[in-house]
């Protein structure tokens, strides 16, 4: 049986940077407590490991407002302008690990909304990255992620619209939703803000799944980019499994299976990917 592991599987640039930042702070912080605003990455195993080293998670804005001492690390998802203001007001040390691709979206929506454009974010409303993007808009933003929402969208014909995307959104789906806006005849400017790593990961996963007899997608249950990988793979290969760690893998493969594909989300550590790959190689 052949096993193909996606070359793009595992930590993306933004997550690698965030992990490096937090370990650097653990070495340098001294007596100061270290916090991350929200879980550093959407992987429970990594968050548990950091917690064991003393890194605490601030779950919401109210917790942050009550904090008066310590180092707060902004994760790769980014945060709203207001979060930075609270940290400055409370005298907290801010260490910013926002992914550069996300920072770019912040600059775009801040500038475009300042020009009076209505911002439409294609992504998952409630996702921390999207919440952060909304927090840089000077006017209320619209978030949508499905065909029905795009079709039901209405706006003044004279209103100028700027469309951006969550960095981890499905690229093909993004194009389909933009096409709906084009057909409506609105005055739109479109900025494809899906990061290159996401496009590459999704394309590679689709190609592997299309020829695989079974597909394994590894990532955190709360990871948006991993869920999208699963959807893409499931569409190509019915026998697709979404797992967080090896403990979740319950494979029963017939002898006729000739090819198993493995991919992983942007928050999945390499050791977990290797563990799954070795298990499949040894047992099947």
C-alpha positions in Angstrom: 0.0 0.0 0.0 1.2 3.5 -0.9 1.1 6.4 1.5 1.2 10.0 0.2 1.8 12.8 2.8 1.0 16.3 1.5 4.2 18.4 1.4 2.2 21.4 2.6 0.8 19.6 5.7 1.4 21.1 9.1 2.4 24.5 10.5 2.0 27.4 8.1 4.3 30.5 8.2 2.0 32.4 10.6 1.7 29.6 13.1 5.4 28.9 13.0 6.1 32.5 13.8 3.6 32.5 16.7 5.1 29.4 18.2 8.6 30.9 17.9 7.4 34.1 19.6 5.8 32.3 22.6 8.9 30.1 23.2 11.1 33.2 23.0 9.0 34.9 25.6 9.2 31.9 27.9 12.9 32.3 27.9 13.0 36.1 28.3 9.9 37.0 30.5 11.5 36.3 33.9 8.8 36.7 36.6 6.2 38.4 34.3 3.2 36.2 33.6 2.6 35.3 29.9 -0.8 35.2 28.3 -2.1 34.6 24.8 -5.3 36.4 23.7 -7.3 33.3 22.9 -5.6 29.9 22.3 -2.4 30.5 20.5 -3.4 28.0 17.7 -6.4 25.8 17.1 -4.8 22.7 18.4 -5.7 21.4 21.9 -2.5 19.4 22.2 -0.2 22.4 21.7 -2.4 24.6 24.0 -2.1 22.0 26.8 1.7 21.9 26.3 2.0 25.6 26.5 -0.3 25.7 29.6 2.0 23.2 31.3 4.9 25.7 30.7 2.9 28.5 32.3 1.3 30.2 29.3 -2.3 31.2 30.2 -5.1 31.8 27.8 -7.2 35.0 28.0 -10.6 33.9 26.8 -12.3 37.2 26.1 -12.1 41.0 26.2 -13.5 41.2 29.7 -10.7 39.1 31.1 -8.2 41.3 29.3 -9.8 44.5 30.8 -9.3 43.0 34.3 -5.6 42.3 33.7 -3.1 44.9 34.9 0.3 43.1 34.6 2.0 40.7 32.2 2.9 39.9 28.6 0.0 39.4 26.2 0.8 37.6 22.9 -1.4 38.3 20.0 -1.8 35.1 18.1 -1.6 34.7 14.3 -5.4 35.3 13.8 -4.9 39.0 14.8 -7.3 41.1 16.9 -9.3 44.3 16.6 -8.0 47.8 17.1 -9.8 48.0 20.5 -7.8 45.1 21.9 -4.6 47.0 21.4 -6.1 50.0 23.0 -7.1 48.0 26.1 -3.6 46.6 26.5 -2.0 50.0 26.2 -4.4 51.5 28.7 -3.8 48.8 31.2 0.0 49.0 30.9 0.4 45.5 29.5 3.3 44.4 27.3 2.0 43.5 23.9 3.9 41.0 21.7 2.3 40.9 18.3 2.4 37.6 16.4 -0.3 38.4 14.0 0.2 36.7 10.6 1.4 39.2 8.0 -1.3 38.1 5.6 -3.9 38.9 8.3 -2.2 42.3 9.0 -2.6 43.1 5.3 -6.4 42.6 5.5 -6.5 44.9 8.5 -4.8 47.7 6.5 -7.1 47.1 3.5 -10.4 47.3 5.4 -9.2 50.2 7.5 -8.3 52.2 4.4 -11.2 51.2 2.2 -13.9 51.7 4.9 -12.3 55.2 5.6 -13.1 56.0 2.0 -16.7 55.1 2.7 -16.8 51.7 1.1 -18.9 49.0 2.6 -16.7 46.0 3.6 -17.9 42.5 2.8 -15.8 39.7 4.5 -16.2 36.3 3.0 -15.5 33.9 5.9 -16.8 32.3 9.0 -18.5 34.9 11.2 -17.4 34.4 14.8 -14.0 33.1 13.8 -11.3 35.0 15.7 -9.6 36.1 12.5 -12.9 37.5 11.1 -13.7 39.2 14.4 -10.3 40.9 14.3 -10.9 42.1 10.7 -14.3 43.5 11.6 -12.6 45.5 14.4 -10.5 47.4 11.8 -13.5 48.6 9.8 -14.6 52.2 10.3 -18.1 51.2 9.3 -20.1 48.0 10.2 -18.9 45.1 8.0 -21.0 42.3 6.4 -19.8 38.7 6.9 -21.0 35.9 4.7 -19.8 32.4 3.9 -22.5 30.7 1.8 -24.3 31.0 -1.5 -27.7 31.8 0.0 -26.2 34.7 2.1 -24.6 36.1 -1.0 -27.7 35.8 -3.1 -29.8 37.5 -0.3 -27.3 40.4 0.1 -28.7 43.8 -0.9 -27.1 47.2 -1.1 -27.8 50.6 -2.5 -26.7 50.5 -6.2 -24.7 53.7 -5.6 -22.7 52.2 -2.7 -19.2 51.1 -3.3 -18.3 47.7 -1.9 -14.9 46.2 -1.1 -14.8 42.3 -0.8 -12.0 40.6 1.1 -11.7 37.0 2.4 -10.7 35.2 5.6 -7.1 33.9 4.8 -8.1 30.3 5.2 -11.3 30.3 3.1 -11.9 27.8 0.3 -10.5 29.5 -2.8 -13.0 28.0 -5.3 -15.9 28.9 -3.0 -14.6 32.5 -2.7 -14.6 32.8 -6.5 -18.2 31.5 -6.7 -19.4 34.0 -4.1 -17.7 36.9 -5.8 -19.3 35.9 -9.1 -22.7 36.3 -7.4 -21.8 39.9 -6.6 -20.6 40.5 -10.1 -23.9 39.3 -11.6 -25.8 41.6 -9.2 -24.0 44.5 -10.9 -22.7 46.1 -7.7 -19.8 48.5 -7.8 -17.2 46.2 -6.2 -13.5 46.0 -5.7 -12.3 42.5 -4.9 -9.1 41.7 -3.0 -8.2 38.0 -2.8 -6.8 37.8 0.7 -6.6 34.0 0.9 -3.0 33.3 1.7 -0.8 31.5 -0.7 -0.2 28.7 1.8 -3.9 28.0 2.1 -4.4 27.8 -1.7 -1.4 25.5 -2.0 -2.6 23.3 0.9 -6.1 23.0 -0.5 -5.0 22.3 -4.1 -2.6 19.6 -3.0 -5.2 18.0 -0.7 -7.7 17.9 -3.5 -5.2 16.3 -5.9 -4.2 13.6 -3.4 -7.8 12.9 -2.4 -8.9 12.5 -6.0 -6.6 9.5 -6.5 -6.7 8.1 -2.9 -8.7 5.1 -1.7 -8.7 6.6 1.8 -7.8 10.1 3.1 -6.7 11.2 6.6 -7.0 14.9 7.5 -5.3 15.8 10.8 -6.1 19.0 12.8 -7.9 20.6 15.7 -11.6 20.3 15.9 -11.9 24.1 16.1 -9.6 24.7 13.2 -11.4 26.4 10.3 -8.7 25.7 7.7 -8.7 22.0 8.7 -12.5 21.7 8.4 -12.2 23.2 4.9 -9.5 20.6 4.0 -11.8 17.9 5.2 -14.7 19.2 3.1 -12.4 19.3 0.0 -11.1 15.8 0.6 -14.5 14.3 1.4 -15.8 15.7 -1.9 -13.1 13.8 -3.8 -12.8 10.7 -1.6 -15.8 9.4 0.4 -13.5 7.4 2.7 -12.0 10.6 4.4 -11.3 10.7 8.1 -10.9 13.9 10.2 -8.8 13.3 13.3 -7.0 15.4 15.9 -4.5 12.9 17.1 -3.6 9.2 16.5 -6.0 8.2 19.3 -8.9 9.3 17.1 -7.9 7.2 14.2 -10.1 4.1 13.8 -9.2 2.8 10.3 -10.5 -0.5 9.0 -9.0 -0.7 5.5 -9.7 -3.6 3.2 -6.7 -5.2 1.4 -7.9 -3.7 -1.9 -6.9 -0.2 -0.6 -3.8 0.8 -2.7 -3.3 4.5 -1.7 -3.8 6.4 1.5 -3.4 10.1 1.5 -2.5 12.2 4.6 -2.8 16.0 5.0 -3.0 18.3 8.0 -4.2 21.8 8.9 -2.0 24.8 9.6 -2.0 24.3 13.3 -1.0 20.6 13.4 2.5 19.8 14.8 4.8 17.7 12.7 5.2 15.0 15.4 1.5 14.2 15.2 1.6 14.0 11.4 4.6 11.6 11.6 3.0 9.5 14.3 -0.1 9.0 12.1 2.0 8.3 9.0 4.1 5.7 10.8 1.1 4.0 12.3 -0.6 3.6 8.9 2.7 2.3 7.4 3.3 -0.3 10.1 -0.3 -1.5 10.5 -1.6 -1.6 7.0 
